[in-house]
């Protein structure tokens, strides 16, 4: 069972307000590899999909130099399919895909004028998000990060947490859903997944594949809270 740490969701009205005419929650995904793939499938085909509008996907191009590939999962062997499965799935559903730098005038215009998300979720993404982006969505900008469950911020913050969890002979880890802020995996912790046990001899890529299916229900649970808050906000405005 997912453990929700903060069930209070406040929808900001400073930017991109959710209004009574908004029939669906506008979502942007910043994700790649297996975690991004599972979250993308959840948004497109999960139990809440009829209440969601996926407006765009920003995803890693492992060939790019600006995603810090030497510090992230792309430093390990991977197939072409693994590198492109998020953008391929998005394109099959006619969802706009962006693989360039996100802290640029080009992307700011796409994000603010075309995508206009109410909610953003990161799931394995190789770029830092700046305040202009994470302050925009009315319902918040969130990230999924593997960690221990011994406190927050976690000492496993950073680009390769599975490597350090394995090196420390950790018995298990969790996925943490947290707000994005100016720090590196330091924003408010919102919820955690079930325990994910680390088998003897497991590799970093093994743990990505093992843990990623748990990302989907964690995001689903949070989206349910956000959608309920949206309904409450609309009702209060009447």
ABEGO torsion letter per residue (X at the ends): XBBBABABBBBBAABGBBBAABABBBBBBBBBEAAAAAAAAAAAABAAAAABBBABBBBBBAABAAAGAAABAAABBBBAAAAAAAAAAAAAAGBBBBABBABBAAAAAAAAAAAGBABBBBBGBABBBBAAAAAABAAEBBBBBBBBAAEOBBAABEABAAAAAAAAGBABBBBBBBBBBABBGABBBABBBBBBBBBBGBBAAAAAAAAAAAAAAAAAAAAAAAAAAAAAAAAAAX
